[in-house]
C-alpha cells in the first residue's frame, strides 16, 4: 500500500488556510487525535507560518500525549522542528513540567 500523502503534499493551496483551524480543533481531542500527530509534527516543522503556529499550539495542548515526541525532537542536534518543539512545550506550561527534568 502507498503511504498517505503528508498534509502539505496533499492539500491544495486554497485549502492551506484551513490547516490552522484543523490543528486547533485537533488540540481539543486529546488521545483521540493520535492518528493526526504525525501531520501536526510535520506542520510544526514546516515553513507556513499560520499552520506552523497552530500546530505548535495544538501539540502543546495535547501534552502529555505528545510529550515523548517533543522531548525526542529537543534532543536532536539538527532539526528544523526543534524550535517548534520548545515552543509547544512552553505552550503546554505546567503540563510539560516533565520535559525539563
Legacy VTK file of the C-alpha trace (Angstrom):
# vtk DataFile Version 3.0
C-alpha trace
ASCII
DATASET POLYDATA
POINTS 101 float
0.000 0.000 0.000
1.124 3.507 -0.785
1.859 5.775 2.202
-0.652 8.524 2.784
0.379 11.931 1.440
1.538 14.448 4.005
-0.672 17.486 4.753
1.423 19.886 2.733
1.695 17.480 -0.219
-1.972 16.613 -0.398
-3.603 19.941 0.411
-4.330 22.374 -2.414
-3.126 25.915 -1.763
-6.718 27.092 -1.403
-7.247 24.665 1.471
-3.977 25.542 3.216
-5.899 28.257 5.063
-7.941 25.531 6.791
-4.888 23.813 8.290
-4.607 26.191 11.275
-8.268 25.663 12.186
-7.926 21.909 11.793
-4.859 21.873 14.047
-6.708 23.942 16.636
-9.677 21.559 16.559
-7.373 18.560 16.985
-5.963 20.020 20.190
-9.324 19.502 21.873
-9.404 15.760 21.148
-6.632 14.585 23.462
-5.629 10.960 22.895
-8.248 10.637 20.132
-6.099 12.964 17.991
-3.228 10.419 17.939
-3.767 9.491 14.246
-3.074 13.148 13.370
0.068 13.577 15.498
2.462 12.889 12.597
0.733 15.523 10.480
0.876 18.066 13.303
4.599 17.407 13.789
5.133 17.875 10.054
3.254 21.186 10.085
5.262 22.293 13.110
8.492 21.743 11.177
7.152 23.478 8.072
7.567 26.999 6.793
3.917 28.100 6.515
3.534 30.487 9.440
-0.123 30.169 10.408
-0.219 26.389 10.062
3.095 26.085 11.943
1.861 28.260 14.814
-1.438 26.368 15.020
0.390 23.022 15.035
2.662 24.226 17.851
-0.360 25.299 19.896
-2.166 22.032 19.153
0.838 19.885 20.111
1.249 21.908 23.299
-2.429 21.407 24.034
-2.048 17.668 23.505
0.624 17.242 26.177
1.118 14.694 27.825
0.250 12.637 24.732
2.774 14.425 22.512
5.461 14.962 25.153
7.630 11.918 24.338
7.996 13.013 20.710
8.537 16.662 21.654
11.321 15.593 24.027
12.886 13.411 21.329
12.909 16.348 18.904
14.553 18.581 21.515
17.406 16.073 21.877
18.137 16.117 18.136
21.113 18.280 17.221
19.994 19.342 13.749
16.335 19.558 13.013
14.116 22.340 11.777
11.446 21.190 14.229
13.487 21.840 17.372
12.370 25.464 17.973
8.747 24.425 17.412
9.071 21.590 19.926
10.404 24.030 22.523
7.511 26.398 21.794
4.952 23.572 22.070
6.345 22.596 25.465
6.168 26.238 26.546
2.544 26.409 25.387
1.789 23.324 27.495
3.053 25.124 30.595
2.822 23.087 33.817
1.536 20.044 31.923
5.004 19.737 30.346
6.999 20.037 33.561
8.469 16.567 32.979
10.135 17.811 29.790
12.633 19.925 31.665
13.700 17.209 34.128
LINES 1 102
101 0 1 2 3 4 5 6 7 8 9 10 11 12 13 14 15 16 17 18 19 20 21 22 23 24 25 26 27 28 29 30 31 32 33 34 35 36 37 38 39 40 41 42 43 44 45 46 47 48 49 50 51 52 53 54 55 56 57 58 59 60 61 62 63 64 65 66 67 68 69 70 71 72 73 74 75 76 77 78 79 80 81 82 83 84 85 86 87 88 89 90 91 92 93 94 95 96 97 98 99 100
